[in-house]
């Protein structure tokens, strides 16, 4: 029992891959655009608050090829294509506006601050050790 292998011209396969990649990029831009970085303004009395986030995106694309198989039906071995992407949104703080001023109020990431403090302490201990030895 032989399997029917559908031969797709390289140009059509490339167009299909580019179309899928284009749709993926458009979808990610819609989802990860300025609306993700700046939330909807919230107003209470004279104060308006706008959430602010850091938006990160990543993309990946691929294409495969293969050699002609040494089989009776002449099907190509190997092939492939692919596209992928993703992203993340990290809250940074908020913009607070009132009738007198506008200011940014950051959120502090305790984990990052702790790691930075430990790194700084390690450098200071190393330097103090060098100074004591000389």
Phi and psi in degrees as GROMACS dihedral restraints (atoms count N, CA, C in turn):
[ dihedral_restraints ]
;  ai    aj    ak    al  type     phi  dphi    fc
    3     4     5     6     1   -96.3    20    10
    4     5     6     7     1   142.0    20    10
    6     7     8     9     1   -88.9    20    10
    7     8     9    10     1   136.9    20    10
    9    10    11    12     1   -78.1    20    10
   10    11    12    13     1   127.1    20    10
   12    13    14    15     1  -110.0    20    10
   13    14    15    16     1   121.3    20    10
   15    16    17    18     1   -82.5    20    10
   16    17    18    19     1   121.2    20    10
   18    19    20    21     1   -89.5    20    10
   19    20    21    22     1   121.7    20    10
   21    22    23    24     1  -112.4    20    10
   22    23    24    25     1   124.2    20    10
   24    25    26    27     1   -57.4    20    10
   25    26    27    28     1   145.3    20    10
   27    28    29    30     1   -55.2    20    10
   28    29    30    31     1   -39.3    20    10
   30    31    32    33     1   -61.6    20    10
   31    32    33    34     1   -42.2    20    10
   33    34    35    36     1   -68.0    20    10
   34    35    36    37     1   -41.2    20    10
   36    37    38    39     1   -64.6    20    10
   37    38    39    40     1   -40.9    20    10
   39    40    41    42     1   -65.6    20    10
   40    41    42    43     1   -41.4    20    10
   42    43    44    45     1   -62.1    20    10
   43    44    45    46     1   -42.6    20    10
   45    46    47    48     1   -63.0    20    10
   46    47    48    49     1   -42.3    20    10
   48    49    50    51     1   -64.9    20    10
   49    50    51    52     1   -44.5    20    10
   51    52    53    54     1   -63.3    20    10
   52    53    54    55     1   -38.0    20    10
   54    55    56    57     1   -64.1    20    10
   55    56    57    58     1   -44.9    20    10
   57    58    59    60     1   -63.4    20    10
   58    59    60    61     1   -42.0    20    10
   60    61    62    63     1   -64.7    20    10
   61    62    63    64     1   -41.8    20    10
   63    64    65    66     1   -61.7    20    10
   64    65    66    67     1   -43.8    20    10
   66    67    68    69     1   -64.0    20    10
   67    68    69    70     1   -39.2    20    10
   69    70    71    72     1   -63.1    20    10
   70    71    72    73     1   -45.6    20    10
   72    73    74    75     1   -62.7    20    10
   73    74    75    76     1   -44.2    20    10
   75    76    77    78     1   -60.5    20    10
   76    77    78    79     1   -41.4    20    10
   78    79    80    81     1   -63.3    20    10
   79    80    81    82     1   -44.6    20    10
   81    82    83    84     1   -66.6    20    10
   82    83    84    85     1   -38.1    20    10
   84    85    86    87     1   -63.7    20    10
   85    86    87    88     1   -41.5    20    10
   87    88    89    90     1   -61.3    20    10
   88    89    90    91     1   -42.4    20    10
   90    91    92    93     1   -80.0    20    10
   91    92    93    94     1   -30.8    20    10
   93    94    95    96     1  -112.9    20    10
   94    95    96    97     1    17.7    20    10
   96    97    98    99     1   -78.1    20    10
   97    98    99   100     1  -155.4    20    10
   99   100   101   102     1   -62.8    20    10
  100   101   102   103     1   -26.6    20    10
  102   103   104   105     1   -65.9    20    10
  103   104   105   106     1   -28.1    20    10
  105   106   107   108     1   -78.1    20    10
  106   107   108   109     1   -33.7    20    10
  108   109   110   111     1   -76.7    20    10
  109   110   111   112     1   -38.1    20    10
  111   112   113   114     1  -122.8    20    10
  112   113   114   115     1   114.9    20    10
  114   115   116   117     1   -73.4    20    10
  115   116   117   118     1   176.8    20    10
  117   118   119   120     1   -66.8    20    10
  118   119   120   121     1   132.2    20    10
  120   121   122   123     1   -61.9    20    10
  121   122   123   124     1   138.3    20    10
  123   124   125   126     1  -117.6    20    10
  124   125   126   127     1   126.8    20    10
  126   127   128   129     1  -115.8    20    10
  127   128   129   130     1   135.2    20    10
  129   130   131   132     1  -137.6    20    10
  130   131   132   133     1   105.2    20    10
  132   133   134   135     1    69.2    20    10
  133   134   135   136     1  -125.8    20    10
  135   136   137   138     1   -91.9    20    10
  136   137   138   139     1    -1.2    20    10
  138   139   140   141     1  -106.0    20    10
  139   140   141   142     1   132.0    20    10
  141   142   143   144     1  -118.4    20    10
  142   143   144   145     1   135.2    20    10
  144   145   146   147     1  -121.6    20    10
  145   146   147   148     1   132.7    20    10
  147   148   149   150     1  -121.9    20    10
  148   149   150   151     1   115.6    20    10
  150   151   152   153     1   -64.9    20    10
  151   152   153   154     1   141.6    20    10
  153   154   155   156     1  -125.5    20    10
  154   155   156   157     1   132.3    20    10
  156   157   158   159     1  -132.3    20    10
  157   158   159   160     1   159.0    20    10
  159   160   161   162     1   -94.4    20    10
  160   161   162   163     1   130.7    20    10
  162   163   164   165     1  -112.8    20    10
  163   164   165   166     1   126.2    20    10
  165   166   167   168     1  -121.6    20    10
  166   167   168   169     1   138.2    20    10
  168   169   170   171     1  -133.4    20    10
  169   170   171   172     1   158.2    20    10
  171   172   173   174     1  -147.3    20    10
  172   173   174   175     1   148.0    20    10
  174   175   176   177     1  -133.5    20    10
  175   176   177   178     1   153.5    20    10
  177   178   179   180     1  -147.4    20    10
  178   179   180   181     1   141.0    20    10
  180   181   182   183     1  -135.2    20    10
  181   182   183   184     1   155.7    20    10
  183   184   185   186     1  -154.1    20    10
  184   185   186   187     1   163.0    20    10
  186   187   188   189     1  -153.3    20    10
  187   188   189   190     1   142.1    20    10
  189   190   191   192     1  -118.0    20    10
  190   191   192   193     1   166.9    20    10
  192   193   194   195     1  -141.8    20    10
  193   194   195   196     1   175.1    20    10
  195   196   197   198     1  -158.8    20    10
  196   197   198   199     1   175.8    20    10
  198   199   200   201     1   -99.1    20    10
  199   200   201   202     1   158.9    20    10
  201   202   203   204     1   -65.0    20    10
  202   203   204   205     1   133.6    20    10
  204   205   206   207     1   -77.2    20    10
  205   206   207   208     1   150.1    20    10
  207   208   209   210     1   -87.5    20    10
  208   209   210   211     1    46.7    20    10
  210   211   212   213     1  -110.9    20    10
  211   212   213   214     1   164.7    20    10
  213   214   215   216     1   -64.1    20    10
  214   215   216   217     1   -38.1    20    10
  216   217   218   219     1   -83.7    20    10
  217   218   219   220     1    -3.5    20    10
  219   220   221   222     1    69.3    20    10
  220   221   222   223     1    20.7    20    10
  222   223   224   225     1   -71.3    20    10
  223   224   225   226     1   149.7    20    10
  225   226   227   228     1   -78.5    20    10
  226   227   228   229     1   141.5    20    10
  228   229   230   231     1   -98.1    20    10
  229   230   231   232     1   138.3    20    10
  231   232   233   234     1    83.7    20    10
  232   233   234   235     1   170.0    20    10
  234   235   236   237     1   153.1    20    10
  235   236   237   238     1  -164.9    20    10
  237   238   239   240     1   133.4    20    10
  238   239   240   241     1   167.0    20    10
  240   241   242   243     1  -169.5    20    10
  241   242   243   244     1   169.6    20    10
  243   244   245   246     1   178.4    20    10
  244   245   246   247     1   161.0    20    10
  246   247   248   249     1  -153.4    20    10
  247   248   249   250     1   149.4    20    10
  249   250   251   252     1  -158.0    20    10
  250   251   252   253     1   164.3    20    10
  252   253   254   255     1  -169.1    20    10
  253   254   255   256     1   166.7    20    10
  255   256   257   258     1  -170.3    20    10
  256   257   258   259     1  -178.2    20    10
  258   259   260   261     1  -171.7    20    10
  259   260   261   262     1   177.3    20    10
  261   262   263   264     1  -147.0    20    10
  262   263   264   265     1   156.1    20    10
  264   265   266   267     1  -124.8    20    10
  265   266   267   268     1   122.5    20    10
  267   268   269   270     1  -116.9    20    10
  268   269   270   271     1   119.4    20    10
  270   271   272   273     1   -63.6    20    10
  271   272   273   274     1   131.3    20    10
  273   274   275   276     1  -106.9    20    10
  274   275   276   277     1   -32.1    20    10
  276   277   278   279     1   162.2    20    10
  277   278   279   280     1  -150.3    20    10
  279   280   281   282     1  -152.1    20    10
  280   281   282   283     1   154.7    20    10
  282   283   284   285     1   -96.6    20    10
  283   284   285   286     1   126.0    20    10
  285   286   287   288     1  -111.2    20    10
  286   287   288   289     1   123.9    20    10
  288   289   290   291     1  -121.7    20    10
  289   290   291   292     1   136.5    20    10
  291   292   293   294     1  -135.5    20    10
  292   293   294   295     1  -172.5    20    10
  294   295   296   297     1   -68.1    20    10
  295   296   297   298     1   -19.2    20    10
  297   298   299   300     1  -101.8    20    10
  298   299   300   301     1   -30.6    20    10
  300   301   302   303     1  -155.9    20    10
  301   302   303   304     1   164.3    20    10
  303   304   305   306     1  -127.1    20    10
  304   305   306   307     1   130.4    20    10
  306   307   308   309     1  -146.3    20    10
  307   308   309   310     1   152.7    20    10
  309   310   311   312     1   -97.4    20    10
  310   311   312   313     1   130.0    20    10
  312   313   314   315     1  -115.3    20    10
  313   314   315   316     1   108.3    20    10
  315   316   317   318     1   -78.4    20    10
  316   317   318   319     1   152.4    20    10
  318   319   320   321     1   -90.1    20    10
  319   320   321   322     1   140.5    20    10
  321   322   323   324     1  -102.4    20    10
  322   323   324   325     1   130.2    20    10
  324   325   326   327     1   -90.2    20    10
  325   326   327   328     1   104.3    20    10
  327   328   329   330     1   -60.5    20    10
  328   329   330   331     1   -37.1    20    10
  330   331   332   333     1   -63.1    20    10
  331   332   333   334     1   -46.5    20    10
  333   334   335   336     1   -63.4    20    10
  334   335   336   337     1   -41.7    20    10
  336   337   338   339     1   -64.0    20    10
  337   338   339   340     1   -39.9    20    10
  339   340   341   342     1   -64.0    20    10
  340   341   342   343     1   -46.1    20    10
  342   343   344   345     1   -63.2    20    10
  343   344   345   346     1   -43.1    20    10
  345   346   347   348     1   -61.6    20    10
  346   347   348   349     1   -40.9    20    10
  348   349   350   351     1   -64.1    20    10
  349   350   351   352     1   -41.9    20    10
  351   352   353   354     1   -64.3    20    10
  352   353   354   355     1   -40.6    20    10
  354   355   356   357     1   -63.6    20    10
  355   356   357   358     1   -46.2    20    10
  357   358   359   360     1   -61.8    20    10
  358   359   360   361     1   -42.2    20    10
  360   361   362   363     1   -62.0    20    10
  361   362   363   364     1   -41.3    20    10
  363   364   365   366     1   -62.7    20    10
  364   365   366   367     1   -41.7    20    10
  366   367   368   369     1   -64.5    20    10
  367   368   369   370     1   -44.0    20    10
  369   370   371   372     1   -63.1    20    10
  370   371   372   373     1   -41.9    20    10
  372   373   374   375     1   -63.0    20    10
  373   374   375   376     1   -41.7    20    10
  375   376   377   378     1   -63.1    20    10
  376   377   378   379     1   -45.8    20    10
  378   379   380   381     1   -65.0    20    10
  379   380   381   382     1   -42.3    20    10
  381   382   383   384     1   -61.9    20    10
  382   383   384   385     1   -40.0    20    10
  384   385   386   387     1   -61.3    20    10
  385   386   387   388     1   -41.3    20    10
  387   388   389   390     1   -65.2    20    10
  388   389   390   391     1   -41.2    20    10
  390   391   392   393     1   -65.0    20    10
  391   392   393   394     1   -38.5    20    10
  393   394   395   396     1   -69.4    20    10
  394   395   396   397     1   -32.8    20    10
  396   397   398   399     1   -74.1    20    10
  397   398   399   400     1   -25.4    20    10
